[in-house]
Amino acid sequence: MSIKEKLTGVFAPIVTPFVNQEIDYKKLKENIQKLNNSKLKGYLCLGSNGEFRSLTDEEAIKVIKTVAKSKSKDKTLLAGTGRESAWATIEFTKKVADFGVDFASVLTPHYFASKMTDEALIKFYTEVADKSPIPITIYCIPRSANGVLISPRAISVLAQHHNIVGIKDSSKEDIGNYVNAVPKGAEFYVLSGSINKFLDGLKKGAIGGVLSMANYLPDLCCEIQELFNDGKCEEAEKLSNRLCKINEKVSGNGGVAAVKVAMNFLGYYGMEPRLPLLPLKEDEIEEIKKVLKGEGLLS
Ligand SMILES: O=C(O)C(=O)C[C@H](O)C(=O)O
């Protein structure tokens, strides 16, 4: 399968199910086994919804192994391996490369945000890509990365590296800026990092998305892309608007904890977040139940 085929479609940024602050690997495995029956293209583990920053390296490795072993053969696996330094990112990526990970997802370094110039980011990702045993994708999420926004100019340079194959755009910017920055013929693809820009991204040349609501409504998320591919733009628009509204009501304020509550209601094991993230309060949980019932998603 080509890189483009492996990256085309919807990915669930897999949550890490915590019970009393401990990872429940059995529940993680059961989530994957259930999602294997969906139309998802694959999974991203250790992303934002995976609460990757709250795991030890040892736990992160065990999560990757659990997902890699539980996923069906047709599913692509991305894993978040970004650390603050290029050195640590390379070391961790090398550690997990042989566990069945297809692509690394590397978050922009951001502790020294004011120093993350185009030059610094180009050097960082080039160094990581030069030494990574697996292809890498760039993860751009300024709201969680001290405002660091990798520029389209930097992407136009990095897209030419044979081992950098894409970007997950979770910024608030126009996703078309990245699509248009990719030099003709470069093997580099753009994925939307939010349901809110997913359909717009497809219209502008993105090839898929990593969508938190794909954890609990996988096939409805995939249906947007199916309708778009079939030229049914009006129906795609209608479904996209519906899912954006649900997403806003579910995880607009509650974030990962809310995604987990929606999963718990819809037959998955979201369980609870790990501190510092707090679980939702009773009234917030009830509100999500009401939204899902109102949408006919919960009886
Ligand atoms: O959890 C991640 O990592 C994501 O990519 C989620 C995505 O950014 C979203 O908010 O849907």
The ligand as a Tripos MOL2 file, in Angstrom:
@<TRIPOS>MOLECULE
LIG
   11    10     1     0     0
SMALL
NO_CHARGES

@<TRIPOS>ATOM
      1 O1         -5.8470   13.8880   19.9920 O.co2     1 LIG1
      2 C1         -5.1660   14.2180   18.9890 C.2       1 LIG1
      3 O2         -3.9330   14.0500   18.8850 O.co2     1 LIG1
      4 C2         -5.8960   14.7970   17.8580 C.2       1 LIG1
      5 O3         -5.3520   14.9090   16.7770 O.2       1 LIG1
      6 C3         -7.3080   15.2180   18.0730 C.3       1 LIG1
      7 C4         -7.6920   16.3230   17.1480 C.3       1 LIG1
      8 O4         -6.7340   17.3570   17.2390 O.3       1 LIG1
      9 C5         -9.0620   16.8030   17.5220 C.2       1 LIG1
     10 O5         -9.1130   17.7130   18.3700 O.co2     1 LIG1
     11 O6        -10.0220   16.2100   17.0230 O.co2     1 LIG1
@<TRIPOS>BOND
     1     1     2 2
     2     2     3 1
     3     2     4 1
     4     4     5 2
     5     4     6 1
     6     6     7 1
     7     7     8 1
     8     7     9 1
     9     9    10 2
    10     9    11 1
@<TRIPOS>SUBSTRUCTURE
     1 LIG1         1 GROUP 0 **** ****
